[in-house]
Amino acid sequence: VAALTLNIFHTHADRVKMANIAQIANVLQAMWLTNDDKLILTPTYYVFMMYAPHKDAVAIPLSISEGSIVATEGERPYPALSATASRAADGTVTISLVNTLLDASREVTIPLPEGLAGGTQKADKKWSIVSAEILTAPEANAHNTFEAPETVASQQFTGAKIKSGALTLTMPPLSILSITLR
């Protein structure tokens, strides 16, 4: 939910000038939980860290041609795949994606046009992956506890490739990816 909300805010950056998490600790959607002298990081913490490269960057329009899905009859549809992209002052481009499906992987191909980094690169620009992180869990209701503090934690993602001027990857079910390119 945190990543989907940040994608919506980022998509509407022309209208949303600032967004904050209301409370940081020991509340619903907290960044961390404390108990006496113990502290654990939550999945929300990892989402905010993965989305940090979008801060102070310029939004890049990114359209996804994925369809919507409906959880049960009568509910509003929601996207099977959500994505956002931005360009930082140093020319790096970060693409963040969310696969909302609980039981299906998503094949994703994103063309990397020459002008994506703000027109600063040469016509024969070769893109490279600077970093790629994934946040996923074995089940939809997985969470971190004081006994198992890293049940849901971001990890390096090695499944993204650049080939023929496009970023290609397979998103596992129930996953969030953040990929930075140069």
N, C-alpha and C positions, 0 to 999 in steps of 0.2 A: 504494500500500500504506500509506503514511504517513497519508493522509486517511481511508482505511477504518478503520485502527487507532484513530485519534483519535475517529472516529464511534462505534466500539464502546465505547471508554473513556467518552465523554461520555454515551452511552445508559445506562451503568451507573454514573453518578456517585454514586449512593447507596452503592455498594460500593467504587469506585475513588476514593480520596481524593487521590492524587498519582501522576503518571506523568512520567517523565523520559526524554529520549533519553540513552542510555548514554555514547556518545562523540560528540564534535562534529565532529572533523576527520579526514580521510584514512582512513575506515573505511567498510564497507558501510553504506548509508543515512546517510551523513554529511550534515551541514548545509552544509559547505564542504570544498573540497579545496585543498591548498596544494602548491606546487612551488617551492622556493627562495623568491624574493621575490614570487611570484605567488599569487593567491587567486581562486577562482571559487565562486559560489554554486550549490548543487545544487537540483534540484526539491524535495527534502525541505525545504530552507530556505524556499522559497516557500510550501509547505504550512503550515509552522509559523507563518509570518508571517500567512497568510490566516486561520488558526484562532486567532490571538491574541485577538480580541474575545470568545471563549468563556471566557477565563481570568477567574476570580472572578465569573462570571455564573451565573445560575440556569438549569438545564436546563429546557427546555420539551418536553414529550412531543410527538413528531411521528411520525405513522405514515405509511408509504409503502405504497401498495397495488400497487406494482410486483411482478412475479413474480421468481423466481430463474432463473438460467441455469446451465447445466452446460457446462464447457469441453470435456470429452471424456467419453465413456461411462464410468461407474464412479466418477467423481470426485464429491466433495460439491458440491452446488449453492452458488452464491454470488449475492448480490443484484445485479441489473442496475442498481439505483439505491440509493444509501445517502445518508441525510441526518441532520442534527442541527440543533437550534435552541437558542438561549439568550437570556435577557434580562439586560442589564447594569443596574447600579444607576441609570444615567441614563435608563432606559426604552427604550434602543435594543434592537432584536431582531436577532440575527445568525442567518442560516440558511446552512448549508454543505451542499453536495450533491456527490456523486461519481457520474458516469456511467461504469460499468466496461466498457461495450460499446466494442469497438475500431472498429466500423464502422457504428454506428447512433446517430442523435440521439435524444433523449428529450424529449417534450413534458411539461412539469411545470406543475401548477396547485396552489398552496398557498393555501387560504382564510386570510384575515387577520381573525380574530375580534376583537371590541372588547376583550376581556380579555387579549389577547396581550401587551400591554405592562404587565401587572400591575394593570390596573384604574385606571390613573392618567389615562387619556384620557377625553374626553367621548364620548357615544354617537355623535356624528357625526364621529368621528375620521377624519381623512384621512391615510392612510399615505403616506410618501414614501421613496424610496430614497436613503440617505445615501452608500453606496458599494457597488460591485459589482466583484469581481475574478474573473478566470478564469485557470486554469492548464491548458494543453493543449499538445499537441505533434503534429507531422505524422505521427509513427509511434510505436508502442508502445515501441520500444527507443531513442528519442531521448534524448540526454543532453547535458549541458554539458561542453565541453572547454576547455582553455586557448586553443585556436585559435578556438573558437566558444563563448564563455562565456554567451551568452544564447539558446541554441537552445530551452531550456525556461525561461521566465520568466513570472511573473504579469503580466497586463495588465488594463486597465479593460474591463469587460463592459458593453455598452450594450443587450443584448438582453432585459433584464428589464423588465416593465411591471406597473403596478398598475391593475387594471380591475375594477369591480364587486366590490370588497372582496376581491380575490384577487391574489396574485403569480403572474404567468405568464411562462414563458420556455421556450426550447428549448436544451437542453444539447447541445453538439456531442459527437461520439464522443470517448472518451478525455479527459474533462475533469473539472475540479474547480471549483466555483463557491463564492464566499463573498459573501453579500449582507447588508448591514446596513440596517435600516429604522428610521425614527423615526415 
